[in-house]
Amino acid sequence: MKGQKRNISALFALLLAGVLLTSARANSKNIIESSFDEDFSYLEEVEEYVDNWIEEYTSDDFEEDAIESVKIYDEDGELIHEEDLDEELSEEVLRLIRQSDYLTEYDNTTYYRLNS
């Protein structure tokens, strides 16, 4: 009798293990498939964000910071000429710019250094 009870218990344990393994495998497939589908659900949001960004920065309304003034320094670093760009540059400023090295642009101002 004891042998039969052990066999029945072993058989029951084996069936229970089989059921658990089968259900775990089925659940893991569902979890993997659902997480795989969810992983790419954000792509539509990303595409929309990128499209909006491109549209915003390539539209005609977008203006870069315009240069508002020009400063020209001599070889010693002393300011020799400054002119706002409200109007066209004068002939003298154009001549000085042609004789100068471009240094940088900062805060809507272009800086030049006069060559020796």
TAURHU-V336017 format. One record per residue. N is the residue number from 1. RES is the residue in one small letter. PSI is psi in radians with two decimals (none if undefined). OMEGA is omega in whole degrees, -180 to 180 (none if undefined). D_LAST is the distance of its C-alpha to the last C-alpha in whole Angstrom. Layout:
n=N res=RES psi=PSI omega=OMEGA d_last=D_LAST
n=N res=RES psi=PSI omega=OMEGA d_last=D_LAST
This chain:
n=1 res=m psi=-0.70 omega=180 d_last=114
n=2 res=k psi=-0.64 omega=-179 d_last=111
n=3 res=g psi=-0.68 omega=179 d_last=110
n=4 res=q psi=-0.69 omega=179 d_last=110
n=5 res=k psi=-0.69 omega=178 d_last=108
n=6 res=r psi=-0.69 omega=178 d_last=105
n=7 res=n psi=-0.72 omega=180 d_last=105
n=8 res=i psi=-0.73 omega=179 d_last=105
n=9 res=s psi=-0.72 omega=179 d_last=102
n=10 res=a psi=-0.74 omega=178 d_last=100
n=11 res=l psi=-0.76 omega=179 d_last=100
n=12 res=f psi=-0.74 omega=178 d_last=99
n=13 res=a psi=-0.71 omega=179 d_last=96
n=14 res=l psi=-0.74 omega=178 d_last=95
n=15 res=l psi=-0.73 omega=179 d_last=96
n=16 res=l psi=-0.73 omega=178 d_last=94
n=17 res=a psi=-0.72 omega=178 d_last=91
n=18 res=g psi=-0.75 omega=179 d_last=91
n=19 res=v psi=-0.77 omega=-180 d_last=91
n=20 res=l psi=-0.77 omega=180 d_last=88
n=21 res=l psi=-0.72 omega=180 d_last=86
n=22 res=t psi=-0.79 omega=-179 d_last=86
n=23 res=s psi=-0.61 omega=178 d_last=85
n=24 res=a psi=-0.72 omega=179 d_last=82
n=25 res=r psi=-0.74 omega=180 d_last=81
n=26 res=a psi=-0.73 omega=179 d_last=82
n=27 res=n psi=-0.68 omega=-179 d_last=80
n=28 res=s psi=-0.63 omega=177 d_last=77
n=29 res=k psi=-0.75 omega=179 d_last=77
n=30 res=n psi=-0.72 omega=180 d_last=77
n=31 res=i psi=-0.77 omega=-180 d_last=74
n=32 res=i psi=-0.77 omega=-179 d_last=72
n=33 res=e psi=-0.74 omega=-179 d_last=72
n=34 res=s psi=-0.67 omega=179 d_last=72
n=35 res=s psi=-0.56 omega=177 d_last=69
n=36 res=f psi=-0.74 omega=178 d_last=67
n=37 res=d psi=-0.68 omega=-179 d_last=68
n=38 res=e psi=-0.52 omega=-178 d_last=66
n=39 res=d psi=-0.56 omega=-177 d_last=63
n=40 res=f psi=0.08 omega=-180 d_last=62
n=41 res=s psi=-0.41 omega=-179 d_last=63
n=42 res=y psi=-0.22 omega=-176 d_last=60
n=43 res=l psi=-0.63 omega=179 d_last=58
n=44 res=e psi=-0.71 omega=178 d_last=59
n=45 res=e psi=-0.70 omega=180 d_last=57
n=46 res=v psi=-0.79 omega=179 d_last=54
n=47 res=e psi=-0.72 omega=179 d_last=54
n=48 res=e psi=-0.73 omega=178 d_last=54
n=49 res=y psi=-0.78 omega=-180 d_last=52
n=50 res=v psi=-0.75 omega=178 d_last=49
n=51 res=d psi=-0.74 omega=179 d_last=50
n=52 res=n psi=-0.71 omega=-180 d_last=50
n=53 res=w psi=-0.80 omega=180 d_last=46
n=54 res=i psi=-0.74 omega=180 d_last=45
n=55 res=e psi=-0.69 omega=-179 d_last=47
n=56 res=e psi=-0.73 omega=-174 d_last=45
n=57 res=y psi=-0.03 omega=174 d_last=42
n=58 res=t psi=0.09 omega=-180 d_last=42
n=59 res=s psi=2.88 omega=180 d_last=44
n=60 res=d psi=-0.37 omega=-178 d_last=42
n=61 res=d psi=-0.36 omega=-177 d_last=42
n=62 res=f psi=2.15 omega=178 d_last=40
n=63 res=e psi=2.37 omega=175 d_last=36
n=64 res=e psi=2.79 omega=176 d_last=33
n=65 res=d psi=2.08 omega=-177 d_last=31
n=66 res=a psi=2.53 omega=177 d_last=29
n=67 res=i psi=2.23 omega=-177 d_last=26
n=68 res=e psi=-0.38 omega=-180 d_last=26
n=69 res=s psi=2.82 omega=179 d_last=23
n=70 res=v psi=2.33 omega=176 d_last=19
n=71 res=k psi=2.32 omega=-180 d_last=17
n=72 res=i psi=2.23 omega=-179 d_last=13
n=73 res=y psi=2.70 omega=176 d_last=11
n=74 res=d psi=-3.04 omega=-176 d_last=8
n=75 res=e psi=-0.46 omega=-179 d_last=7
n=76 res=d psi=0.00 omega=179 d_last=10
n=77 res=g psi=0.26 omega=179 d_last=12
n=78 res=e psi=2.39 omega=-180 d_last=14
n=79 res=l psi=2.12 omega=180 d_last=15
n=80 res=i psi=-0.38 omega=179 d_last=14
n=81 res=h psi=2.43 omega=175 d_last=16
n=82 res=e psi=2.32 omega=-179 d_last=19
n=83 res=e psi=2.35 omega=175 d_last=21
n=84 res=d psi=2.61 omega=-177 d_last=24
n=85 res=l psi=0.60 omega=176 d_last=25
n=86 res=d psi=-0.60 omega=180 d_last=29
n=87 res=e psi=-3.04 omega=178 d_last=28
n=88 res=e psi=2.66 omega=179 d_last=26
n=89 res=l psi=2.51 omega=179 d_last=22
n=90 res=s psi=2.87 omega=180 d_last=22
n=91 res=e psi=-0.67 omega=-179 d_last=20
n=92 res=e psi=-0.74 omega=180 d_last=17
n=93 res=v psi=-0.73 omega=177 d_last=16
n=94 res=l psi=-0.72 omega=178 d_last=17
n=95 res=r psi=-0.75 omega=179 d_last=14
n=96 res=l psi=-0.69 omega=179 d_last=12
n=97 res=i psi=-0.70 omega=179 d_last=13
n=98 res=r psi=-0.50 omega=-180 d_last=12
n=99 res=q psi=0.07 omega=-174 d_last=9
n=100 res=s psi=2.83 omega=172 d_last=9
n=101 res=d psi=2.36 omega=176 d_last=10
n=102 res=y psi=2.28 omega=178 d_last=14
n=103 res=l psi=-1.12 omega=-177 d_last=15
n=104 res=t psi=3.01 omega=171 d_last=19
n=105 res=e psi=2.30 omega=179 d_last=22
n=106 res=y psi=2.32 omega=176 d_last=24
n=107 res=d psi=0.88 omega=178 d_last=27
n=108 res=n psi=0.44 omega=178 d_last=26
n=109 res=t psi=2.38 omega=176 d_last=23
n=110 res=t psi=2.34 omega=-177 d_last=20
n=111 res=y psi=2.39 omega=179 d_last=16
n=112 res=y psi=2.69 omega=173 d_last=13
n=113 res=r psi=2.22 omega=-178 d_last=9
n=114 res=l psi=2.32 omega=176 d_last=7
n=115 res=n psi=2.76 omega=179 d_last=4
n=116 res=s psi=none omega=none d_last=0
